């Protein structure tokens, strides 16, 4: 900066400020099977909140597989299946009549 002092003063060169690093939050789609197992084993309302936030059918399929492997109640399995149907139907291309 000593050699460019005049350039900085005149505004010919502007000082570079390194941007702060943004911490990446872990997305639910990147969760491990153990983390998903904890979600399935957690309270029903928290599971519903996770289901409402996700639009990934792959993630919901993983949750359904884990719930079935853990022999979860019909209430939990039905909630996951219902969300899977909603996501699948919303991802289908709409067929417009001509």
Secondary structure, DSSP 8 states (H G I E B T S, - for coil): --TTHHHHHHTSS--------------GGG--HHHHHHHHHS-HHHHHHHHHH---HHHHHHHHHHHHHTT--HHHHHHHHHHHHHHHHHHS------
